[in-house]
Amino acid sequence: MRRVSNAAIASVTLVALCSGAWLLSSGTEAHPPPQPSPAQAAASGDGARSAAAAMPHSPPDRIRIPAIDVDAPLIGLGLTPQGSLDVPPARKKNLAGWYEAGTSPGERGTAIVAGHVDNAEGPAVFYDLGSLRKGSTVEVDRLDGRTAVFTVDAVEVYDSRSFPDAKVYGAAHRPELRVITCGGGYSRTTGYQGNVVVFAHLTGSHR
């Protein structure tokens, strides 16, 4: 597949992740997913941390985030006709996807991974993403037999009406990763009203 810039992703991205079907069906018995605290936002100097050398292009096939017990397969995602990032099938709650027309995890640039926060049955793969903290590790297994190891720089939440496309999807001079799910306020009428975004950069690799 021809790789293209992440700039192709429109600002309406991930709306299909955010219906909040479980909260809607469970009413007051369900608890919204955790949201990042201001302390986990990017701070001055975060971008200066050293990074590992870039890896060659290779599709990923699994993501692990030990701090929040994520261990899930990855599928390739494209764009919808409206220009937003497509999403994994909602019925498969332990499944995430990566933007396969863009940068692969570990490669120089910004790689994008997305997954549901919940589905009609309950919490899904990235339900606890908002509780992740700076310094946590994200590992991505790749089809070339290597594992890209990322360190979390920040965890932030944005309202969908002011989602910072350039900050999240923009080009990077080093290997970086964004992990995205739904978050922010929740309305029974519209679902989740924003997105949680994890910012991380490559700090190592192993076989």
Stockholm file with secondary structure:
# STOCKHOLM 1.0

chainA/1-207         MRRVSNAAIASVTLVALCSGAWLLSSGTEAHPPPQPSPAQAAASGDGARSAAAAMPHSPPDRIRIPAIDVDAPLIGLGLTPQGSLDVPPARKKNLAGWYEAGTSPGERGTAIVAGHVDNAEGPAVFYDLGSLRKGSTVEVDRLDGRTAVFTVDAVEVYDSRSFPDAKVYGAAHRPELRVITCGGGYSRTTGYQGNVVVFAHLTGSHR
#=GR chainA/1-207 SS CCCCCGGGSCTTTTGGGCCCHHHHHHGGGSCCCCCCCGGGSCCTTGGGSCCCCCCCCCCEEEEEEGGGTEEEEEEEECBCTTSSBCCCCTTCSSCEEEETTSCCTTSSEEEEEEECSEETTEECTTTTGGGCCTTCEEEEEETTSCEEEEEEEEEEEEEGGGCCHHHHHSCCSSEEEEEEEEEEEEETTTEEEEEEEEEEEEEEEEC
#=GC SS_cons         CCCCCGGGSCTTTTGGGCCCHHHHHHGGGSCCCCCCCGGGSCCTTGGGSCCCCCCCCCCEEEEEEGGGTEEEEEEEECBCTTSSBCCCCTTCSSCEEEETTSCCTTSSEEEEEEECSEETTEECTTTTGGGCCTTCEEEEEETTSCEEEEEEEEEEEEEGGGCCHHHHHSCCSSEEEEEEEEEEEEETTTEEEEEEEEEEEEEEEEC
//
